[in-house]
Amino acid sequence: MFTLIRGAGDLASGIALRLWRSGIEVVMTDLPRPTAIRRTVSFSEAIVHGETTVEDVTARLAANADEARALLAQGIVPVLADPDCACRADLHPDALVDAILAKRNLGTRRTDAPIVIGVGPGFTAGVDCHAVVETMRGHTLGRVIYTGSALPNTNIPGLIGGFAGERVLRAPAYGEFRSARQIGDLVKAGDIAGYVAGEPMACTIDGVLRGLIADGVLVHKGMKSGDVDPRGDVDNCYTASDKALAVGGGVLEALLHLSGALRRD
């Protein structure tokens, strides 16, 4: 089975890890200038650096569908700078997973592939996709929905180490982001993680800086631009999160279930 994943941030990358390790070929797409926060575990970094490795899986930038096929033959995950997913027409995937996490559908249709899976809010199984995977932390995280939609977006991050919204660092102004810290740094409340238009973006809790948007990315005021993990375990900065792997397990279940249903038909 060959799956095309829209998005290559940390959650999409957790999905890719689950599928790749299960023997499913994966091609990913993202923005030419990715906006991932947890960059150390995002395959979108292949667009920036040409190649990146998340855990034990390597991804490389591909210019087009032919290069993507060649990389797959080498056992490498191809990543294309293709936000509109135009490569779909040339790749003809068995399945398409929309893991952009825009909280709304940006154009994915149920007819885009034999199996289409939406990740998180903004999709309705049976309308614009065949299944939806829940992304909200809690009892239903990773659950596959075959009729209906995921829980609505609350704009409140899930609890980690007793903290929710306090974990998220938001841009203080409009402009290009400039970092003052690096992912993996241990920080205290009040430490400056970066600047936008000369205004500081300060940490509000103690912990490890698990995510930080890349230098030079244009942000708007209030945009999520960093993430502090209060548990303070630096190793967590370099492995896929529990949430990403749970969602990835849901996508894997949906693919196997739906492909089985297609064979029975």
Beta strands, then each sheet from edge to edge (+ up, - down):
strand 1: 2-6
strand 2: 25-30
strand 3: 51-54
strand 4: 57-61
strand 5: 77-81
strand 6: 95-98
strand 7: 115-119
strand 8: 124-125
strand 9: 131-133
strand 10: 144-145
strand 11: 148-149
strand 12: 168-170
strand 13: 175-179
strand 14: 186-187
strand 15: 192-196
strand 16: 199-202
strand 17: 207-212
strand 18: 218-219
strand 19: 224-229
sheet 1: 3+ 4- 5- 2- 1- 6- 7- 9- 10+
sheet 2: 8+ 11-
sheet 3: 12+ 19- 17+ 14-
sheet 4: 16+ 15- 13+ 18-
end
